[in-house]
Each structure stands twice: as structure tokens, then as C-alpha cells.
Amino acid sequence: MSKVFARNLLFNKQVMATDGTEIGTLSNIVVEIKGGKVIDLVVSPNPTFDISRYKKEDNYILIPFESVSAIKDYIIIDKMKARA
């Protein structure tokens, strides 16, 4: 993905898959300290979303930023790239 402005990664933004599945809500981000590169999205998953194939931390799932395909009104991710 090309450069993204931090203002587009507003917390509480909805995270959806390319197939329209509602994954959850952006809660935080993990950033590389040296270069400032976004590593993971920390997402509070919807209760109905199957989180079994995703990396988990506490009550959140970690979605690699490389799986993001678009950021507009929603953050759109490719589920196949996001799975652990």
C-alpha cells in the first residue's frame, strides 16, 4: 500500500474485509519505533466474527498492515493476507 496519512487511521473506524464481512473496530496501531512504519492494526472484533485464524492479544486481534487494501470511510483488508 502507498503512503497513508495518520488522520486516515482514526480509532473507532470500522474494519471490513474485501468480501464485505464486518471484522470489527480499529482500537490502536502498532508502529515500528525507528522508521514509524505501521506494523499491525489492533482491532476489537465483532462478536460474530470468527477470530480463530488471527493473531490475538488480550481481547483484540492483530491484523498486519500489509493486508490493508484501502482506507477511506472503512479500512478494507484482505482476509487471506491477514490470517496468522
N, C-alpha and C positions, 0 to 999 in steps of 0.2 A: 504494500500500500504506500502511496506517496505521502508527503508530509501532511500532518493533521494539526490544526491549532488546538491548544488545550481547551479553549472555550467550547469546542465541539464535544468534549468528553465530560459534559456536565453530569454530576452524580444524580441519581434517580432517573436517568434516561433509560428507556426500555431497550432491552437487548432481544433481538429476534434472529431466527435462522433464515437462510435463503428460501426455505420451504414454507415460511410463514409461521412456524412454531414460535410461541412466546416463551423465551428462555427465562427471563427474569429482569431484574433492575440493576443497573450499574451502581455499585456501592463504593468502590475505590479502584485505584490502579496501582500496579507495581511498576516502578521506574528504576532503570539502571542508574546508579548514582553518578558514575563518571561521565557518560555521554548523554544522559537524560532520555534514553530510548525507553519507550513503553514496552514492558515485557508481557504483563498479563492484565486482564480485566478481572476485577473481583466482583462477582455477580451474586446477588441474593436471588436464588432460583424461585420460580413459581412453584407452588406446592404440587402441581400436577405434572411438572417436568421431571423426566427420568434422569437423575444425576449419576447413575451408576457407572457411566463410562467417562466421567470427567474427573479431573484432579480436584480434590476437595481440601478446604481449610476451614475448620470450625463449621459454621452453618452456611458457608459460601462455596461457590465453585470458581476455579481459576480458568479463565479462557485465554489462550495465547493470543497476543495482539496480531500475530501473523494470520490468524483465521478471520480477521475482520475484512469484509469486502466493501463496506460502505458505512459512512457516518453522516447522517442527515437528521431527520426527525427521530429516527431509531438508529441503533447500532446494529448492523446486519453482519452475521457471522456464518461461515461455512462449518456446519456441524462435523463434517468428516475431518476437517483440519483441526478442530478444537478438541477432539477426544484424546484422552490420555493413553 
